[in-house]
Amino acid sequence: MLYNNSALVTHFSMVTLNKRTLVQYMQIIGILGVINLLLSLYMAFGDIESGTCDINATLSCTSVIKSEYGKIFGVPVSYYGITWNVVLLYCIWRIYLEDKVPAFVTTIFIWCSIGIGFVFYFIAAELIIGKICPFCTLVHIINVALMYLVFQVYCQLKSPPPLFLVANSLKSFIVTVLLVHLMIILFVNGGNTNGGGIVINGINKKITNESFSQCLTRMNMVMFGSSSCGACMNQKKLFMLPGKDETESPWHYINFIECQDSDRNFKEECEKWGIKRYPTWHKFENNYKSLENKILETHSGVMGINELSKMSGCQYPLKENNSSENENNDNDNEKDKIINRN
């Protein structure tokens, strides 16, 4: 069948499905697209580090999303999820308007095929990391369902238009989509410099000073987590200095308890204190190693400076040279750290 551009500017007559059935398909696809968009928005801008999506050490959104596989071209994959769903919903809207139906049905089919590619990418990342992102899995299920529904509609085209005609017919739309993604990549990568601070939950935080870290230990604050936990690594960054290792940063004052051994088995020590999610902060009544101790307050998820200050009672910032008590306790803190790490 010969095609020309005018043939693509058609109504539902180019689809063997009746209009009502096609509209029903588009409604279901649209609803799934909206759910997908909301999930992507939450994973991109929501407080996932609060523990909402971190069920345990294995089922952890943070560990996957914050891993090295959580970004493509320096942009979080969840951002691509947002743009992907926006494009999908736009194409559905154009089909509702009976505008170039065969072209937009074909575009949705290709777009969902790209989405399936992202599903395989993230599943492979989860296998490599050894973690599962529950919200990501829900998105994967929706994407597979979308692919199935769109494939059913695509197969109902009387004669699918050639790709070159679809590209020519929708060239303005395609160029706009490409430019938007390019701008996002440039904007995100251009905004990665944050003046020596780090970003937690979308808020730029300055590095804590040593006195504050020492105060957390004196106030019996203990962080439970795992070195393989993405959220724990993000929390750790709050106490790390640029270009410095652990021993030269405020981090080495923090009481950190590793909850997994080399074989990724859960340690009894963490089970004893009811650790379910990483990281978890406990404020104890006495020194952590005391024989008799109890938890005064607890928090699961990454905490900012203000939250840590409120929970511990330590003010921030603390001047480095205004407390002789800090200096007198340095040696004791070092001894405690050595004991804790062993």
N, C-alpha and C positions, 0 to 999 in steps of 0.2 A: 504493500500500500504506500502510495506516495504521500508525503507530508509537506506542508508549507506552514509558515508561521500563523496564517489565519486559521488553519485547522486546529491549532492549539488553543485558540481563543474560543472555547466551546463550553457547553453546559454539561449537564449530567447525561446527555444523550450518548456521550462517548464511553459510558460505563454500562455494563450489562445489568448491574444491580439497579433496582428501581430507586428513585430519589429518596424515599422514606427509609429504605434499608441502609443506603449509603450515609444518610444523615445520622442514623442510629450508630453506625460504625464510628463516625467522626465524633459523636458525643462521648462514646466510651473511650476512644483514644484521647479526646480532650481532657476528660476527667483524670485519666491515668497520667497525662502530661502535667496537669496542675499538681497532683500529688507528688510526682517526681520533682517538680520545680520547688515545692515547699521543702522537700527533704534536702535538695541541693542548697537551698538558701540557709537552712539550719546548719548543715555541715560546713558551709562557707563562713557564716557570720554568727552562728549560735554558740552557746557556751558548752561545747561538747566535752570540755575538760572538767566540767563540774561532776562528771560521773554519769550523766544521763545515758550515754551510749557506751560506757566502759563497764561492762557487767562483771568481768573478771580478767585475769591476766591474758587469757586467750581471746575472749570476745571483747575486743577493744577497738572502738572507732579511732580513738586518738592515736594508737600505735600504728595504724595503717595510714590514716590521713596525714599524720605528721612525719611519716617515714620519707626516705629519699624517693620513693615511688609515688608519693602523694602530689608531686608536681611534674608538669610537662612544660618545657621551655620556661621554667621558673614560675609558672602559674599554677596555683592549686587546682587539682582536677575538679573539685566542686564548683569552681568558677566556670569551667567548661560545661559542667552539668546544667548550670543556670542558663547559659547562652543556648545550649542544645535544646532545652525545653522551650525557651522563648521562641526559637525558630520553628520548632514543631507546632506550637500553638498558633503562630502566625500563618503557617501553611494551612492549618485546619480552618482558620478564619477565612482565608481566601477561597477555599473550597466551598464553604458555606455561601460565599458571595457568587458562586458559580463562575468564578474567574479562572480560566485556563486550568480546568479540572484535571485533564490528563497530565499536564506538566507538573502540577503541584502534588498529585498522587505519586507520580514518579519521584519527585523530589523527596517526599516523605519516606518513600521506600528506601532511597539511597541514604537519607539522613539516619533512619533507624538502623541500617546496616552498619553505619559508622558507630552508632551507639553500641551495637553488639561488639564491635571491635574494642571499645573501651571496657566492656564487661569482661572480655577475655584478658585484657591487660591487667585489670584490677584483681581478677581471680588469680592470675599468675603471681602478682605482687603479694597477695595474701599467702600463697603457698610458700614463697621465698621467705617472707617475714615470719611465718608460722603463727599469724594472728588472723582473726576474722572480724571484719567490720560489720556489725548487725545492720546499721542503716544502709550501708553500701549494698549489702546482700538484698535488702528490700528493693533498692533501686534496680539491681540486676534483674530481679524477678519481674518488676514492672517493665523493664526494657525488653525482656524476652516476650512478655505478653503483647507489648506494643508491636514488636517485629512480626509476631504471628497475625495480629489483626490487620496491620498494614499490608502484609503479604497477601491476605485474603482479598483486600480491596484492589491491590495492584493486579492480581490475577484476573480480576473482573473487567479490566480495561479491554475494550474490543480489540484494540491493537496498540500496545504500548509505544509511545513516541520515541524515536531515536534520541540518544542522550545529547547529541550535538544540537538538535532542535530545541530540546528542553533548556540547554545552556544558553542558547541564543535568545530564546523567548524570555528567560528570567535573568538575563545578564546583569541588570541593575541590582536585582535582589541578591544575586550571588556575590557580586563585587562588594555590596554593603556588608554582607555577612563576613567576608574575608577581611575587610578593613576594620570592622569592629573587633574581631579577634586579634588582629595585629596591634590595634591600639591598646587592648587589654594587656597583651604581652609586654608592650613597651612601658605602659603605665605601671604595672606591677613590678617589673624588674627595675624600673627607674626609681621606685619608691621603697626599695629594700634597704636603703641606707637610712638609719634612724638615729644618727647622732650619738652612737655609743650605748644606746639603750637596747632593749629587746621588746618584742610585742607579745603580750599575753592577753588572750581574749579580746584582741583588737585594740588594746590600750598600750601605748608606749610606756615602758617602765624603766627607770634608771637602776643601775646596778646597786645592790645593797652594800653598805660599808661594813667593815669588819666588826665594828662595835655592835651593830645590829645583829649580825650572825652570831656573835659570842653571846649576846643577850638571849637569843632564842634557845641556846644550849643551857644557859643558866636557869631559864624559866622552864626547863624540862620539856622542851618541844622536840619531838622525834618524828622524822619522816620515814614512812615505810613505803617501799617500792621495789622496782627491778631495773637493772641496768639496760634491759631490753625493752623497757616501756617508753613509748614516745612521749606520753604526758609527763613522765618522770624526768625525761631529758629536758623537756621544756621548762619544768619547774627548776631544774638544776641550773639552767642558763641564768636564772635570776640572781644566782650567787657566783657566777663566773665572770672574770675580767677578760676583756678582749686581748688575745695574744698570750694569755697566761694559762698554766695548767692548774689542776685541782689544788696542789699544794701552795700555789701562789695566789689563790683566790679565796674569797670569804667562804666558799663552799666547804673547805676543809674543817671549818668550825661546826658545820651542821651535823647533828646526830642523824645519820642515814642508816637504815636497816635494810639490807638486801634480803628480799623474800624468796628468791629462787636460787637454787644451787646450780652447779655447772650442768646438771642434767635437766634443768628446768622443773625440778620438783619443789613443791611448796614447803617452806621451812616451818617446823613446829613453832618456832618463836613468833612468827607472824600469825599462825593459826591461833596461838594462845591469846593474842590481843585482838582477835576478830577482824583481821584485815580481809576485805572482800574486793576492794578496788585499789588501783594504783594511780597516783600516789595517795596515801592517807596520812594525815598529820594527827598525832595524839599529843595532848598536853597532859603530862603526868603530875601527880601530887609530889612525888619525890624524884630523885635522880633515877634515870631509866634502869640502872643496874641494881637498884635497891631491892632487897629481898621482898619487902612489903611495899606494894605500889598499887595505885589505882588511877584510872583515866578520869581527868577532870573535864576534858572537852575534846571533841574529835571533828575532823573535816575530811571529806573525800574529794579529790580533784585538785587541780592546780590552783594555788592561792597567790594573789598579788600582795604587794608590800602592805597595803592598808589592811587587808584581811589578816595577814600574819601579825601585824602590829596589834590589832584588836584582840585576836585570840590569845596571843602570848603576853600582852601587857607591855611589850617593848616599844618605846617610841622610836620613830624614824623621821629624820636622820638623827643619829647619835654622833656627837663629836668624838673624833678619834683620840683626843688628848685631854679629855675633861674628866676621866674616870680612873682613879688609881685602883679602884676595885677591879676594873677590867684587866689591868696589868697583873694584879695579884692572882687573878684566876686563870691567866693564860696557861700556865703550866698544868694546872688541874684539868683544864679543858682538853689539852693535848693528850694527857693520859687517858681521859675518858674516851676520846676519839679513837685512840689506838685499841683500847679494850673493845669498843663497839664494833670496829671494823674487823676485829678478829673473831 
